[in-house]
Amino acid sequence: MKKLNVLLAVIAFAFLVGCSEEQKNQINQYWANQIKTLATRLGMSDEELLKIISQSRGRRGRNSMLTPKQQEELSRALEQTLAQPKENDKTATKAAAQPAKPVEAMLFLSPTCPWCQRLKKEGFARKFRDKYDGQVVLTEYMLDKDENTALYSKMIRKHKLSGGVPLLIIGNTPLQGYSEKLLDQASAAADKEIKKHNLQNLLTAAQNTPPVLQVSMEDEEISGPASAQDKKQMKRMLLSLQESNGEMIQSIGVTFGPVVKNHAMAKAAETEKKLKQIADKSADFASFKTQYDQIVAQHNKEMDQLMRKNADKIRNVR
């Protein structure tokens, strides 16, 4: 249900940030289209879906009006919808969905190999390049040059293969020998390697992204002089704040992009760490609550200022 909460939070941000009326109208129309798309996928009317979202949102995902199957379907549909390129975004092309660096492929051929000549006559390389333009870079190596032979030998050792051509290596997947279905086999290998390549890019990006939380109240307890009951109340408030911050940060990422999202993550982490330290030192819940209200009010103000400052970065949506 996190995806569902993200959708609603983004809709709310359209009214909070300091953007123009035209931008607001574009955003509102975009989310209206998302609702319509989701409703169609789930086989219900727009009004039925909005009612379910409203009821689920009001309960923060607990005791939801959605059945487990509906939750799963709605979450999956929303994820797919958010992943779709926006109609008027000129960068939302086939190339935009491809990895920053394409998968590398090598095709080793010999001028004396009849199967290699047949492969060239059938136009295998051209057909493969046309199909995976921008996603896979295929380089042909003719084994009539010493450097190509040396590279071929290296690849044979790396992939523990016996000698023989034609040899096609897509990413880390080798395909050796001629086959009338080589293009189909190569396509299956390319699809697999592209997915692995994209996943690695996502993992790399995640490693370079600051964590949302510097403290996790799910795993940490509050120390200090407060009573057990007061500590329980403090922890409940901190958990609620962390959940809200998580939804807000994901929404900012969808609306403003990764750079603004990272700034929001840093602000949230700083606020949560400060509140955890205050909780550890508070004598009772009342004293904690006073400081909590002040710090959260300042936090919300800074988040609002961050979004207003970056209103020009709101993604072109329709």
matplotlib code that plots the C-alpha trace (Angstrom):
import matplotlib.pyplot as plt

x = [0.0, 3.0, 2.5, -1.0, 0.0, 2.7, 0.0, -2.1, 0.8, 1.9, -1.6, -1.5, 1.9, 0.4, -1.6, 1.3, 4.2, 4.6, 3.9, 1.9, -1.7, -0.8, 1.6, -1.1, -3.6, -1.1, -0.4, -4.1, -4.8, -1.9, -3.2, -6.7, -5.4, -3.5, -6.7, -8.5, -5.8, -5.7, -9.5, -9.5, -6.8, -8.7, -12.1, -13.9, -15.1, -13.0, -15.5, -15.1, -11.3, -11.3, -13.6, -11.3, -8.3, -9.9, -11.0, -7.7, -5.8, -7.9, -6.9, -3.2, -3.2, -4.5, -7.8, -8.1, -11.3, -9.1, -8.8, -5.2, -5.7, -7.0, -4.1, -1.6, -3.4, -3.7, -0.1, 1.2, -1.0, 0.2, 3.8, 3.4, 1.6, 4.2, 6.8, 5.2, 6.7, 4.5, 2.9, 4.4, 7.8, 10.2, 12.8, 10.4, 11.4, 12.7, 16.2, 15.2, 14.2, 17.4, 20.5, 22.9, 25.6, 24.4, 25.2, 28.3, 28.2, 31.0, 30.7, 33.8, 33.9, 36.5, 37.0, 37.5, 34.4, 31.4, 28.9, 30.3, 29.8, 26.3, 25.6, 26.8, 24.8, 21.6, 22.3, 22.3, 24.3, 22.1, 18.9, 20.2, 21.4, 18.1, 16.3, 18.5, 19.5, 20.8, 20.4, 23.1, 26.3, 27.4, 31.0, 32.2, 35.8, 37.2, 39.8, 42.3, 44.0, 46.3, 44.5, 41.1, 42.5, 44.0, 40.7, 38.9, 41.3, 40.7, 37.0, 37.3, 39.2, 36.9, 33.8, 35.5, 34.5, 36.0, 37.3, 34.9, 33.2, 30.9, 31.0, 28.5, 28.9, 26.2, 27.2, 28.2, 26.2, 28.1, 26.4, 28.7, 28.1, 25.6, 21.9, 18.9, 17.4, 20.4, 18.6, 15.9, 18.5, 20.4, 17.3, 16.6, 20.1, 20.0, 16.8, 18.2, 21.5, 19.6, 17.5, 20.7, 22.4, 19.5, 19.3, 23.0, 22.5, 19.6, 21.8, 24.6, 22.3, 20.9, 24.4, 25.0, 21.8, 21.8, 19.6, 16.2, 16.6, 19.7, 17.7, 15.1, 12.5, 11.4, 14.7, 15.7, 14.3, 14.2, 16.5, 16.5, 14.5, 10.9, 8.5, 7.8, 4.4, 5.8, 8.5, 5.9, 4.0, 7.2, 8.1, 4.6, 5.0, 8.5, 7.3, 4.4, 6.7, 9.1, 6.3, 5.0, 8.5, 9.0, 5.9, 6.7, 10.2, 9.0, 6.4, 9.0, 11.1, 8.2, 7.3, 10.6, 13.2, 16.2, 18.2, 15.4, 14.5, 18.0, 17.8, 14.5, 16.0, 18.8, 16.4, 14.2, 17.2, 18.4, 15.0, 14.5, 17.9, 17.4, 14.0, 15.4, 18.1, 15.5, 13.3, 16.4, 16.8, 13.2, 11.9, 8.4, 6.1, 4.8, 8.3, 9.1, 5.8, 6.5, 9.9, 8.5, 5.8, 8.3, 10.8, 8.2, 6.6, 10.1, 10.7, 7.4, 8.3, 11.7, 10.1, 7.6, 10.4, 12.4, 9.5, 8.7, 12.3, 12.3, 8.9, 10.5, 11.7, 8.2, 8.1, 6.1, 2.9, -0.4]
y = [0.0, 2.3, 3.0, 4.0, 6.4, 7.9, 8.6, 10.6, 12.4, 13.6, 14.8, 16.8, 18.3, 19.8, 22.2, 22.9, 23.9, 27.4, 26.6, 28.4, 27.8, 26.2, 23.8, 22.9, 22.2, 20.0, 18.1, 17.7, 16.4, 14.0, 12.4, 12.3, 10.3, 8.0, 7.3, 6.6, 4.2, 2.4, 2.1, 0.6, -2.0, -3.0, -3.2, -0.5, 3.0, 6.1, 6.9, 3.4, 3.5, 7.0, 5.8, 2.8, 5.1, 7.5, 4.8, 3.1, 6.4, 7.4, 4.2, 4.5, 1.1, -0.6, -2.4, -1.3, -1.6, -3.4, -7.1, -8.5, -9.3, -5.8, -4.3, -6.3, -5.5, -1.8, -1.5, -3.3, -1.3, 2.0, 0.9, 0.2, 3.4, 5.5, 3.8, 4.8, 7.8, 10.9, 11.7, 15.2, 14.5, 14.7, 12.7, 9.9, 7.9, 4.4, 5.6, 7.2, 3.8, 2.2, 1.9, 4.8, 2.5, -0.2, -3.9, -4.9, -7.8, -9.4, -11.5, -13.5, -14.6, -16.3, -15.5, -19.3, -20.4, -21.2, -20.9, -17.4, -16.5, -17.8, -15.7, -12.6, -13.4, -13.7, -10.3, -11.4, -8.5, -5.9, -7.5, -7.8, -4.1, -2.9, -4.8, -3.6, -0.2, 1.8, -1.1, -3.4, -2.5, -5.3, -5.3, -7.8, -9.3, -11.0, -13.5, -12.4, -9.9, -10.8, -8.5, -10.0, -13.5, -12.6, -11.2, -14.4, -16.6, -14.5, -14.9, -18.6, -19.0, -16.6, -18.5, -21.9, -22.7, -25.0, -23.4, -22.7, -19.9, -18.1, -17.1, -14.5, -13.1, -10.8, -9.4, -12.5, -14.9, -16.8, -18.5, -20.7, -22.1, -21.5, -22.0, -21.0, -19.7, -17.8, -14.4, -15.8, -17.2, -14.0, -12.0, -14.1, -13.7, -9.9, -9.5, -11.3, -9.3, -6.0, -6.7, -7.6, -4.5, -2.2, -3.9, -3.2, 0.4, 0.7, -0.9, 1.4, 4.4, 3.1, 2.9, 6.5, 7.7, 8.8, 6.7, 8.0, 7.2, 7.6, 5.9, 3.2, 3.1, -0.3, -1.7, 0.9, 1.6, 4.9, 5.2, 7.8, 8.7, 8.7, 6.0, 2.9, 4.3, 7.7, 6.0, 3.9, 7.1, 8.8, 5.8, 5.7, 9.3, 8.8, 5.7, 7.7, 10.6, 8.2, 6.6, 10.0, 11.1, 7.9, 8.6, 12.3, 11.5, 9.0, 11.5, 14.3, 11.9, 11.2, 14.9, 16.7, 14.1, 12.4, 15.6, 17.2, 13.9, 13.5, 16.9, 15.9, 12.7, 14.5, 16.9, 14.0, 12.1, 15.1, 15.8, 12.1, 11.9, 15.1, 13.9, 10.5, 12.3, 14.5, 11.4, 9.7, 12.8, 13.7, 13.2, 12.6, 12.6, 16.1, 17.7, 15.6, 16.5, 20.3, 20.0, 17.5, 19.9, 22.8, 20.7, 19.0, 22.4, 23.7, 20.5, 20.8, 24.5, 23.5, 20.8, 23.3, 25.8, 23.0, 22.3, 25.9, 26.6, 23.8, 24.4, 24.9, 21.3, 19.8, 17.3, 18.2, 16.2, 16.2]
z = [0.0, 0.1, -3.6, -3.0, -0.2, -2.5, -5.1, -2.7, -1.2, -4.6, -5.4, -2.2, -3.0, -6.2, -4.0, -1.5, -3.7, -5.1, -8.8, -11.4, -12.1, -15.4, -13.7, -11.1, -13.9, -15.7, -12.5, -11.7, -15.2, -15.0, -11.8, -13.1, -16.1, -13.7, -11.8, -15.0, -16.2, -12.8, -12.7, -16.2, -15.3, -12.2, -13.9, -11.9, -12.3, -11.4, -8.6, -7.1, -7.2, -5.6, -2.9, -2.1, -2.1, 0.2, 2.7, 2.6, 3.0, 6.0, 7.8, 6.8, 5.2, 8.4, 8.4, 4.8, 2.8, 0.1, 0.1, 0.0, -3.7, -4.4, -2.5, -4.6, -7.9, -7.1, -6.0, -9.1, -11.4, -9.8, -10.1, -13.7, -14.3, -12.6, -14.7, -17.9, -19.8, -19.8, -23.2, -23.5, -22.1, -25.1, -23.2, -22.4, -25.5, -26.0, -25.3, -22.0, -20.7, -21.7, -19.5, -19.4, -20.8, -23.2, -22.9, -24.8, -27.3, -29.4, -32.5, -33.5, -37.1, -39.3, -43.0, -43.7, -41.8, -44.0, -41.1, -40.4, -44.1, -44.0, -40.8, -42.6, -45.7, -43.6, -42.1, -38.5, -37.2, -38.9, -37.7, -34.1, -34.1, -35.4, -32.7, -29.8, -31.1, -28.1, -25.7, -26.9, -28.8, -31.1, -32.3, -35.0, -34.7, -37.8, -36.8, -39.5, -37.1, -34.2, -31.8, -32.6, -32.2, -28.8, -27.6, -28.9, -26.9, -23.8, -24.2, -24.7, -21.5, -19.6, -20.5, -20.4, -24.0, -26.6, -29.8, -32.6, -34.5, -34.9, -31.3, -30.0, -26.4, -25.1, -21.8, -19.9, -22.0, -24.7, -27.7, -29.8, -33.2, -36.0, -35.7, -37.9, -34.6, -33.5, -33.6, -31.3, -29.0, -29.1, -28.3, -25.2, -24.1, -24.7, -22.8, -19.8, -19.9, -20.3, -17.2, -15.2, -16.5, -15.5, -12.1, -11.6, -12.5, -9.9, -7.3, -8.0, -7.8, -4.5, -3.1, -4.0, -2.5, 1.1, 3.4, 4.4, 8.1, 10.3, 13.1, 12.8, 15.6, 14.4, 15.8, 18.4, 21.8, 23.7, 26.6, 29.3, 32.5, 31.1, 32.2, 30.0, 29.1, 28.0, 26.0, 24.2, 23.3, 22.1, 20.0, 18.4, 17.4, 15.9, 14.0, 12.6, 11.6, 9.9, 7.9, 6.8, 5.9, 3.8, 1.8, 1.4, 0.1, -2.4, -3.6, -3.9, -6.0, -8.4, -8.7, -8.6, -9.5, -7.7, -6.8, -4.8, -3.3, -1.9, -0.3, 1.3, 2.5, 4.2, 5.9, 7.1, 8.4, 10.4, 11.9, 12.9, 14.5, 16.5, 17.7, 18.8, 20.8, 22.5, 23.3, 24.9, 27.2, 27.9, 31.5, 30.4, 27.3, 27.8, 27.6, 24.6, 22.9, 23.3, 21.5, 19.0, 17.9, 17.4, 15.5, 13.3, 12.5, 11.4, 9.5, 7.6, 6.9, 5.4, 3.3, 1.9, 1.2, -0.5, -2.9, -3.5, -4.3, -6.8, -8.3, -11.7, -11.6, -11.4, -14.1, -17.2, -16.6, -18.3]

ax = plt.figure().add_subplot(projection="3d")
ax.plot(x, y, z, "-o")
ax.set_aspect("equal")
plt.show()
